[in-house]
Amino acid sequence: MTVAVTVTVTVTVTVTVTVAVTVTVAVTVTVAALVTVTDGGAARCTSNSHPLSYPDGRKARMRSIGIGQRRARLGVRHHLAAGAMASTPAEAAEGVVALHATDPASVFLSVQARTATVDIEAIERALYDERTLIRMLGMRRTMFVVPVESAPVIQTACTMAIATVQRRKYTQFISDAGLGDGAWLAEVEDSTARALVARGEATGAQLSAAEPRLRSKVLMAEGKSYASQGNITTWVLFLLAADGRIVRGRPNGSWTSSQWRWSPVETWLPGGMSELPVEAARVDLVRRWLAAFGPATVADLRWWTGWTARHVKQALSVIGPVEVDLGGSTGLVLPDDLEPEAEPEPWVALLPALDPTAMGWSERSWYLGAHAPALFDRSGNVGPTVWSDGRIVGGWAQRADGEVVYRLLEDVGSDTVSAVDAAAARLDKWIGAARVIPRFRTPLERELTA
């Protein structure tokens, strides 16, 4: 509709002046519409979904955010640029919302890349003593380490739905095996949780000794060449964790191990996992993600969360993000996040396999270039990468003798090569005697370790 709009704006020409301008514009109403009226009566709107148009039908121009600015935001907000590094493991995790934890070593190496003085022991303290970080299932049914304050948000927005699907699946398997029904499974879960509370901390083997029904066998893919039989311990522990009742704690072995000891969730969250309204939790998580990864497309957000299009749309309708031009595609930023990030000083980083920055967007050409075949496996998992000023320029690996080696995939100049040399030497010293082999091997990583 056509309405008369009177606004007072600050106009930048040769000098900054304040001008009161009255114009008549055609407006499509939106809760996040930002109207700019410039000297001479021109109007521009950046809205979450509805562009402002002029009375003659012309569409107003969308604000642009270029690749250079996206890379600057990445360096600063993900704590990779030298002047923006985090001071604690929790701060490093918060900067990227969540640290990928499918590969346990990646958590430690991701924090190492984002902090200047944090060592392995400090990360272990944050995880298991101070408990400012918690390991949990989250987006896309993937394991993450997140700041403990974020856990209820991710639990409600993502993990609860995963638990529902998996419980239905496991119940069917157990019923087909003749063990029992959903009530029987729930009884085993409750008994296992009580056994864990009594012990305070336990391995899966210790819990199965306390609750013998965990050793119940199920034959999978009967009659197939790949048929296998296993007990239900892993299923029950998965469901208890996905319900927010238990937590993967300190591993048996070193920081690279994935053999967890389990603890009641109250060890990390004294009042238990808080219950939040689902819609509010989704909105909260999207705000956090846009603050760290914006500008980004709706497709990026759908991929990262693993949600349906409807759930993404509902969350965005509450936030009302602003649309921006990403050079041919439409990106979203929070309404108060339109100002450019200052360009950081030149920086380099060696990021581990599955690092949240490399895995943060589904459309990666603006920071990955043509390097995907060398650095990703066929399932879309990224290997160890070398970064310079917001883009991937190579990959790295640790050889069997412990040496950290790398290969650059493009010409970066002698200064950057020297900086990468120094970063590789620091990482070599930081890892020490440990050996880090990514769970998902990628072509370049295999070549470097051959």
C-alpha positions as CSV (number, residue, x, y, z in Angstrom):
1,M,0.0,0.0,0.0
2,T,1.0,3.6,-0.4
3,V,1.6,5.5,2.9
4,A,3.1,8.8,3.9
5,V,6.3,8.3,6.0
6,T,8.0,11.0,7.9
7,V,11.5,10.2,9.2
8,T,14.4,12.1,10.5
9,V,17.7,10.7,9.2
10,T,21.4,11.4,9.3
11,V,22.7,11.9,5.8
12,T,26.4,11.7,4.9
13,V,27.4,13.8,2.0
14,T,30.5,16.0,2.2
15,V,29.6,16.7,5.8
16,T,27.1,15.0,8.2
17,V,23.8,16.9,8.6
18,T,20.4,16.0,10.0
19,V,17.5,16.5,7.5
20,A,13.8,16.0,8.1
21,V,12.4,14.5,4.9
22,T,8.8,13.6,4.1
23,V,8.3,11.1,1.3
24,T,5.5,8.9,-0.1
25,V,6.7,5.3,-0.7
26,A,5.2,2.0,-1.4
27,V,5.9,-0.2,1.6
28,T,5.4,-3.9,2.1
29,V,5.1,-4.2,5.9
30,T,7.7,-6.3,7.8
31,V,8.7,-6.4,11.4
32,A,12.4,-6.0,10.5
33,A,12.1,-3.4,7.8
34,L,14.9,-0.7,7.9
35,V,14.0,2.3,5.8
36,T,16.8,4.8,4.8
37,V,15.7,8.1,3.3
38,T,18.6,9.9,1.7
39,D,19.1,13.5,0.7
40,G,16.9,14.1,-2.4
41,G,14.1,11.7,-1.3
42,A,15.6,8.4,-2.4
43,A,14.6,5.4,-0.3
44,R,16.2,2.1,0.5
45,C,14.9,-0.8,2.6
46,T,16.7,-3.8,3.9
47,S,14.2,-6.2,5.3
48,N,14.0,-9.8,6.3
49,S,11.9,-10.9,3.3
50,H,10.1,-8.0,1.7
51,P,11.9,-5.3,-0.3
52,L,10.8,-1.7,-0.3
53,S,9.6,-0.5,-3.7
54,Y,9.1,2.9,-5.2
55,P,5.7,4.2,-6.3
56,D,6.6,3.4,-9.9
57,G,7.3,-0.2,-9.1
58,R,11.2,0.0,-9.1
59,K,12.8,-2.2,-6.4
60,A,15.2,-0.5,-3.9
61,R,18.8,-1.6,-3.8
62,M,19.8,-4.2,-1.2
63,R,22.9,-3.6,0.9
64,S,25.9,-5.6,-0.2
65,I,28.4,-7.5,2.0
66,G,31.4,-8.6,0.0
67,I,33.8,-11.5,0.4
68,G,36.4,-9.4,2.0
69,Q,34.0,-8.3,4.8
70,R,32.8,-11.9,5.2
71,R,36.4,-13.1,5.7
72,A,37.1,-10.2,8.1
73,R,34.1,-11.2,10.2
74,L,35.2,-14.9,10.2
75,G,38.7,-14.0,11.4
76,V,37.5,-11.8,14.2
77,R,34.3,-13.5,15.4
78,H,35.8,-17.0,15.3
79,H,38.8,-15.9,17.3
80,L,41.3,-16.7,14.6
81,A,42.8,-13.3,13.9
82,A,45.7,-12.5,16.2
83,G,44.0,-9.5,17.8
84,A,40.8,-11.3,18.5
85,M,41.9,-14.6,20.1
86,A,39.9,-16.1,23.0
87,S,41.2,-16.2,26.5
88,T,39.4,-19.4,27.6
89,P,38.2,-22.6,26.0
90,A,34.6,-21.6,26.7
91,E,35.1,-18.3,24.9
92,A,36.6,-20.1,21.9
93,A,33.6,-22.4,21.8
94,E,31.1,-19.5,22.1
95,G,32.7,-17.7,19.2
96,V,31.6,-20.6,16.9
97,V,28.5,-21.6,18.9
98,A,29.7,-25.2,19.2
99,L,32.9,-27.2,18.6
100,H,32.7,-30.3,16.5
101,A,33.4,-33.3,18.8
102,T,32.9,-36.3,16.6
103,D,36.7,-36.6,16.6
104,P,37.8,-35.9,20.2
105,A,41.1,-34.4,19.2
106,S,39.4,-31.8,17.1
107,V,37.9,-30.1,20.2
108,F,41.4,-29.6,21.6
109,L,43.0,-28.5,18.3
110,S,40.1,-26.1,17.6
111,V,40.6,-24.4,20.9
112,Q,44.4,-24.3,20.4
113,A,43.9,-22.4,17.1
114,R,41.7,-19.8,18.8
115,T,43.8,-19.1,22.0
116,A,47.3,-17.9,22.6
117,T,48.2,-19.5,25.9
118,V,45.7,-22.3,26.6
119,D,47.2,-25.8,26.8
120,I,45.8,-29.3,26.9
121,E,45.5,-29.4,30.7
122,A,43.5,-26.1,30.7
123,I,41.1,-27.6,28.1
124,E,40.7,-30.7,30.2
125,R,40.0,-28.6,33.3
126,A,37.3,-26.7,31.4
127,L,35.7,-29.9,30.3
128,Y,35.9,-32.1,33.4
129,D,36.8,-30.0,36.5
130,E,35.4,-26.4,36.0
131,R,32.8,-27.8,33.7
132,T,32.4,-24.7,31.7
133,L,32.1,-26.9,28.6
134,I,29.8,-29.9,28.1
135,R,29.9,-32.7,25.4
136,M,26.5,-33.4,23.9
137,L,24.6,-34.5,20.8
138,G,23.3,-31.5,18.8
139,M,22.7,-30.2,15.3
140,R,22.5,-32.8,12.5
141,R,22.8,-35.6,15.1
142,T,26.5,-34.6,15.5
143,M,28.5,-34.6,18.7
144,F,29.6,-31.1,19.9
145,V,31.3,-29.5,22.8
146,V,29.4,-26.3,23.8
147,P,29.5,-23.7,26.6
148,V,27.4,-25.2,29.5
149,E,25.0,-22.2,29.3
150,S,24.1,-23.1,25.7
151,A,23.3,-26.7,26.5
152,P,19.6,-26.3,27.3
153,V,19.1,-24.3,24.1
154,I,20.7,-26.9,21.9
155,Q,19.0,-29.7,23.8
156,T,15.6,-28.2,23.3
157,A,16.1,-26.9,19.7
158,C,17.8,-30.0,18.3
159,T,18.5,-33.0,20.6
160,M,15.0,-33.7,21.9
161,A,13.8,-34.4,18.3
162,I,16.8,-36.7,17.7
163,A,15.9,-38.7,20.9
164,T,12.3,-39.1,19.7
165,V,13.3,-40.5,16.4
166,Q,16.0,-42.9,17.8
167,R,13.7,-44.1,20.6
168,R,11.1,-45.1,18.0
169,K,13.8,-46.9,16.0
170,Y,15.4,-48.7,18.9
171,T,12.0,-49.7,20.3
172,Q,11.2,-51.4,17.0
173,F,14.5,-53.3,17.0
174,I,14.0,-54.5,20.6
175,S,10.4,-55.5,19.9
176,D,11.4,-57.5,16.8
177,A,14.1,-59.2,18.8
178,G,11.5,-60.3,21.4
179,L,13.1,-58.5,24.3
180,G,10.2,-56.2,25.1
181,D,8.3,-53.0,24.2
182,G,8.7,-49.3,24.8
183,A,7.8,-49.7,28.5
184,W,10.5,-52.3,28.9
185,L,13.1,-50.0,27.3
186,A,12.0,-47.1,29.5
187,E,12.4,-49.3,32.5
188,V,15.9,-50.3,31.5
189,E,16.8,-46.6,30.9
190,D,15.5,-45.6,34.4
191,S,17.4,-48.5,36.1
192,T,20.6,-47.6,34.3
193,A,20.3,-43.9,35.3
194,R,19.8,-44.9,38.9
195,A,22.9,-47.1,38.7
196,L,24.9,-44.2,37.4
197,V,23.7,-41.8,40.1
198,A,24.7,-44.4,42.7
199,R,28.2,-44.7,41.3
200,G,28.7,-41.0,40.3
201,E,30.7,-42.0,37.3
202,A,30.9,-45.2,35.3
203,T,31.8,-46.8,32.0
204,G,29.4,-48.6,29.8
205,A,30.8,-51.9,31.0
206,Q,30.4,-51.0,34.6
207,L,26.8,-50.0,34.0
208,S,26.0,-53.2,32.2
209,A,27.3,-55.1,35.3
210,A,24.9,-53.1,37.5
211,E,22.0,-53.5,35.0
212,P,22.3,-56.9,33.3
213,R,19.5,-56.2,30.8
214,L,22.0,-53.8,29.0
215,R,23.7,-57.0,27.9
216,S,20.6,-58.2,26.0
217,K,21.5,-59.1,22.4
218,V,19.9,-57.9,19.2
219,L,20.6,-59.4,15.8
220,M,20.7,-56.7,13.1
221,A,20.2,-57.3,9.4
222,E,19.4,-61.0,9.9
223,G,20.0,-63.1,6.8
224,K,22.3,-60.5,5.2
225,S,26.0,-60.9,4.6
226,Y,26.6,-57.9,6.9
227,A,24.4,-59.2,9.7
228,S,25.8,-58.5,13.2
229,Q,24.8,-59.1,16.8
230,G,25.4,-56.6,19.7
231,N,24.0,-55.7,23.1
232,I,21.8,-52.7,23.7
233,T,24.2,-50.8,26.0
234,T,25.1,-48.2,23.4
235,W,21.5,-47.6,22.5
236,V,20.4,-47.1,26.1
237,L,23.3,-44.7,26.9
238,F,22.6,-42.8,23.6
239,L,19.0,-42.3,24.6
240,L,19.8,-41.2,28.2
241,A,22.3,-38.7,26.8
242,A,19.9,-37.5,24.1
243,D,17.2,-37.0,26.8
244,G,19.7,-34.8,28.7
245,R,19.9,-37.2,31.7
246,I,23.6,-38.2,31.4
247,V,26.8,-36.7,30.0
248,R,29.9,-38.1,28.4
249,G,32.6,-37.2,30.8
250,R,36.4,-37.8,31.1
251,P,37.6,-40.5,28.7
252,N,39.6,-43.5,29.5
253,G,43.0,-42.7,28.2
254,S,44.3,-39.5,26.7
255,W,42.6,-36.5,25.2
256,T,42.4,-38.2,21.8
257,S,40.3,-41.1,23.2
258,S,36.6,-41.6,22.6
259,Q,36.1,-44.3,25.3
260,W,33.9,-42.2,27.7
261,R,33.0,-42.4,31.3
262,W,29.5,-41.3,32.0
263,S,28.1,-39.0,34.7
264,P,24.6,-37.7,35.6
265,V,23.9,-34.4,33.9
266,E,23.6,-32.8,37.3
267,T,27.3,-33.0,37.6
268,W,27.5,-30.3,35.0
269,L,24.1,-28.7,35.5
270,P,23.1,-28.9,39.2
271,G,19.5,-28.4,38.5
272,G,19.4,-30.7,35.5
273,M,18.9,-29.8,31.9
274,S,16.5,-26.8,31.9
275,E,13.2,-27.2,29.9
276,L,12.7,-24.4,27.5
277,P,9.8,-23.7,25.0
278,V,10.9,-25.3,21.7
279,E,10.2,-22.3,19.5
280,A,12.1,-19.9,21.8
281,A,15.1,-22.3,21.9
282,R,15.1,-22.4,18.1
283,V,15.1,-18.6,17.9
284,D,17.9,-18.3,20.5
285,L,20.0,-20.8,18.5
286,V,19.5,-19.0,15.2
287,R,20.5,-15.7,16.8
288,R,23.7,-17.2,18.2
289,W,24.5,-18.7,14.8
290,L,23.8,-15.5,12.8
291,A,26.0,-13.5,15.2
292,A,28.9,-15.9,14.6
293,F,28.3,-16.9,11.0
294,G,26.3,-14.1,9.4
295,P,25.9,-13.1,6.8
296,A,24.7,-16.4,5.6
297,T,22.0,-17.9,3.4
298,V,18.8,-19.7,4.5
299,A,20.3,-22.8,2.9
300,D,23.4,-22.4,5.1
301,L,21.2,-22.2,8.2
302,R,19.1,-25.2,7.2
303,W,22.2,-27.3,6.6
304,W,23.9,-26.3,9.9
305,T,20.8,-26.9,12.1
306,G,19.5,-29.9,10.2
307,W,15.9,-28.5,10.7
308,T,13.0,-28.5,8.3
309,A,12.3,-25.5,6.1
310,R,9.3,-24.8,8.3
311,H,11.2,-24.6,11.5
312,V,13.9,-22.4,10.0
313,K,11.2,-20.1,8.6
314,Q,9.4,-19.8,12.0
315,A,12.6,-18.9,13.8
316,L,13.6,-16.3,11.2
317,S,10.1,-14.7,11.3
318,V,10.6,-13.9,15.0
319,I,14.1,-12.6,14.5
320,G,13.4,-10.6,11.4
321,P,17.0,-10.6,9.9
322,V,18.0,-8.2,7.3
323,E,18.6,-9.3,3.7
324,V,21.9,-8.5,2.1
325,D,23.4,-9.1,-1.3
326,L,26.3,-11.6,-1.2
327,G,27.2,-11.1,-4.8
328,G,24.4,-12.9,-6.5
329,S,22.8,-14.7,-3.5
330,T,20.8,-13.3,-0.7
331,G,22.3,-13.5,2.8
332,L,20.9,-12.7,6.2
333,V,22.3,-10.7,9.1
334,L,20.9,-9.7,12.4
335,P,19.1,-6.3,12.3
336,D,21.8,-4.7,14.5
337,D,24.7,-6.3,12.7
338,L,25.0,-4.2,9.5
339,E,28.1,-2.3,10.4
340,P,31.3,-3.6,8.9
341,E,33.9,-5.5,11.0
342,A,37.3,-3.7,11.0
343,E,39.8,-5.5,8.9
344,P,42.1,-7.5,11.2
345,E,45.9,-7.7,10.8
346,P,47.1,-10.5,8.5
347,W,46.7,-13.9,10.2
348,V,47.2,-17.7,9.6
349,A,45.7,-20.7,11.3
350,L,46.0,-24.5,11.2
351,L,42.5,-25.8,11.9
352,P,41.8,-29.5,12.6
353,A,39.5,-31.9,10.8
354,L,35.8,-31.1,11.2
355,D,36.6,-27.6,12.6
356,P,33.4,-25.6,13.0
357,T,34.7,-22.7,10.8
358,A,35.4,-24.9,7.8
359,M,32.1,-26.8,8.4
360,G,30.0,-23.7,9.2
361,W,28.3,-23.0,5.9
362,S,27.0,-25.2,3.1
363,E,28.1,-22.8,0.4
364,R,31.8,-22.5,0.9
365,S,33.3,-21.1,-2.3
366,W,34.0,-17.7,-0.7
367,Y,36.5,-19.2,1.6
368,L,37.3,-22.7,0.1
369,G,37.8,-21.8,-3.6
370,A,38.7,-24.9,-5.7
371,H,40.3,-26.9,-2.9
372,A,37.4,-29.2,-1.9
373,P,38.6,-32.3,-3.7
374,A,41.9,-32.3,-1.8
375,L,40.5,-31.4,1.6
376,F,37.1,-33.0,1.9
377,D,36.1,-36.7,1.9
378,R,33.3,-38.1,-0.2
379,S,30.8,-37.6,2.7
380,G,31.6,-33.9,3.0
381,N,33.8,-34.1,6.0
382,V,36.7,-31.6,6.0
383,G,40.2,-32.6,6.9
384,P,42.9,-30.4,8.5
385,T,43.2,-27.1,6.8
386,V,45.6,-24.1,6.5
387,W,44.0,-20.7,6.6
388,S,45.2,-17.2,5.6
389,D,43.1,-14.1,6.2
390,G,39.7,-15.8,6.1
391,R,40.3,-18.3,3.3
392,I,41.6,-21.9,3.0
393,V,45.0,-22.0,1.3
394,G,46.2,-25.6,2.1
395,G,46.1,-28.6,4.3
396,W,48.3,-30.1,7.1
397,A,48.8,-33.4,8.8
398,Q,50.8,-35.1,11.5
399,R,53.2,-37.8,10.4
400,A,53.8,-41.0,12.3
401,D,57.0,-39.6,13.9
402,G,54.9,-36.6,15.2
403,E,56.1,-34.0,12.8
404,V,53.4,-31.5,11.7
405,V,53.7,-31.0,7.9
406,Y,51.6,-28.9,5.5
407,R,51.1,-28.2,1.8
408,L,49.9,-24.9,0.3
409,L,47.5,-25.2,-2.6
410,E,48.0,-21.7,-3.9
411,D,50.7,-18.9,-3.9
412,V,50.4,-16.9,-0.7
413,G,53.6,-15.0,-0.7
414,S,56.8,-15.4,1.4
415,D,55.4,-13.5,4.5
416,T,52.5,-15.9,4.7
417,V,54.7,-18.9,4.2
418,S,56.9,-17.8,7.1
419,A,53.8,-17.4,9.3
420,V,52.5,-20.8,8.4
421,D,55.9,-22.3,9.2
422,A,55.8,-20.7,12.6
423,A,52.2,-21.9,13.2
424,A,53.1,-25.4,12.3
425,A,56.1,-25.4,14.7
426,R,53.9,-24.1,17.5
427,L,51.3,-26.8,16.8
428,D,54.0,-29.5,16.7
429,K,55.2,-28.4,20.1
430,W,51.7,-28.1,21.6
431,I,50.6,-31.6,20.5
432,G,53.8,-33.1,22.0
433,A,53.9,-36.9,22.1
434,A,50.3,-37.4,21.1
435,R,49.4,-38.7,17.7
436,V,46.4,-37.2,15.9
437,I,44.8,-39.2,13.1
438,P,41.5,-37.7,11.8
439,R,38.6,-40.1,12.0
440,F,37.7,-39.2,8.5
441,R,40.7,-39.3,6.2
442,T,40.9,-36.9,3.3
443,P,43.1,-37.0,0.1
444,L,45.7,-34.4,1.0
445,E,46.0,-35.6,4.6
446,R,46.7,-39.1,3.4
447,E,49.3,-37.9,0.9
448,L,51.1,-35.9,3.6
449,T,51.3,-38.9,5.9
450,A,52.2,-41.5,3.3
